[in-house]
Amino acid sequence: MKLIYIRRIGELWDGKFSYEFIFAKSVEGVDGEGWDDYPASGGNPEPPESGYIDKVGRIETDAFNLTLIQNSDTFAVWDAVDGVVGLAWEDITELETYPENRLKFFYGDDMQSVVDQLYEKDIMIDWKYDSKNELQY
């Protein structure tokens, strides 16, 4: 499985941030509404259509906040697809010291590498949907 999108669910009542990590069997032909808008933040890019999505996991954390490509004032989501910039990266603006292992997620990252990066920060993905067995929220 390959990472194709990260969606911020929002800030929860307890101050934690919630995100969905969306994966597909293949990155070929994946597209979403607003992915070509420059800047991305002006077009409110959407996750890919459901036909592209094969697995979705959710995390909740107060250990970090992610900067997402769809909120960029400079890049479009297609810039992340082309490898110019990541889909998401750890926001370090409020940190006093640079993190030893800064989180960074790129379009097409292997699912295991995403899981491993999160595990290093003591975060486990809660799988919410799998096209094979149709887990649901």
C-alpha positions in Angstrom: 0.0 0.0 0.0 1.1 3.5 -0.8 0.3 6.8 0.9 -1.8 9.1 -1.3 -3.3 11.7 1.1 -3.3 12.9 4.7 -6.4 14.6 6.0 -6.6 16.6 9.2 -9.8 15.7 11.1 -9.2 18.5 13.5 -8.4 19.4 17.1 -10.3 17.3 19.6 -11.8 18.3 22.9 -8.7 17.2 24.8 -6.2 19.2 22.7 -5.1 16.3 20.6 -4.9 16.5 16.8 -6.6 13.8 14.7 -5.4 12.8 11.1 -6.4 10.2 8.6 -3.7 8.5 6.5 -5.1 7.3 3.2 -3.5 4.5 1.2 -4.0 2.9 -2.2 -2.6 -0.2 -3.8 -1.2 1.9 -6.6 -0.4 5.6 -7.1 -1.2 5.4 -10.8 -4.0 7.8 -11.9 -4.9 9.0 -8.4 -6.5 12.4 -8.4 -8.7 14.6 -6.3 -10.8 17.7 -6.6 -8.7 20.8 -6.3 -5.3 19.1 -6.5 -4.2 21.4 -9.3 -5.1 24.7 -7.6 -2.2 27.1 -6.9 -1.9 27.7 -4.1 -3.5 24.6 -2.6 -5.0 26.6 0.3 -7.1 28.6 -2.1 -8.8 25.6 -3.6 -9.6 23.5 -0.6 -8.3 20.2 -2.1 -10.3 17.1 -1.3 -9.1 13.6 -0.6 -9.1 11.3 -3.6 -12.4 9.7 -4.7 -13.3 6.6 -2.9 -12.5 4.4 -5.8 -8.8 5.1 -5.3 -8.8 4.4 -1.6 -7.9 0.9 -0.3 -7.0 1.6 3.4 -7.5 4.4 5.9 -6.0 4.7 9.3 -6.5 7.4 12.0 -4.2 8.8 14.6 -4.7 11.1 17.5 -1.8 12.9 19.1 -0.8 15.8 21.3 2.9 15.2 20.6 3.0 17.0 17.3 1.0 18.9 14.7 1.4 18.3 11.0 1.7 20.9 8.2 -0.4 19.6 5.3 0.1 20.3 1.6 -3.5 21.1 1.1 -3.0 24.2 3.4 0.0 25.5 1.5 0.1 29.1 0.4 2.8 28.2 -2.1 2.3 24.7 -3.6 -0.5 22.6 -5.1 -1.2 19.0 -4.1 0.2 18.0 -7.5 3.6 19.4 -6.4 3.5 16.7 -3.6 2.5 14.0 -6.2 5.5 15.1 -8.3 7.8 14.8 -5.3 8.6 18.6 -5.1 7.3 18.8 -1.5 5.9 16.3 1.0 2.2 15.6 1.7 2.8 16.5 5.4 5.6 17.3 7.7 6.0 17.9 11.5 5.4 21.6 12.4 8.4 22.7 14.4 7.6 26.4 14.7 6.6 26.1 18.4 9.5 23.7 19.4 12.4 24.9 21.5 14.8 22.3 19.9 14.9 20.7 16.5 13.5 17.1 16.8 15.9 14.2 16.4 13.6 12.5 13.9 11.3 15.0 12.2 8.2 13.4 10.7 7.8 13.8 7.0 5.5 12.0 4.7 5.7 11.9 0.9 3.2 10.9 -1.8 3.8 7.2 -2.5 5.5 6.3 0.8 5.2 2.7 1.6 2.6 2.0 4.3 5.2 0.3 6.5 7.5 3.3 6.5 4.6 5.5 7.6 3.7 3.1 10.4 7.4 3.0 11.4 7.8 6.8 11.5 4.7 7.1 13.7 5.8 4.2 15.9 9.1 6.1 16.7 6.9 8.8 18.2 4.8 6.2 20.1 1.8 6.6 17.8 -0.2 3.6 16.6 -2.5 3.9 13.6 -6.1 2.8 14.2 -7.2 1.2 11.0 -10.7 2.5 10.1 -11.2 1.2 6.6 -9.8 -1.6 4.6 -11.3 -2.4 1.1 -10.6 -6.1 1.8 -12.7 -6.4 4.9 -14.6 -3.1 5.0 -13.7 -1.9 8.5 -15.9 1.1 9.3 -15.7 4.0 11.7 
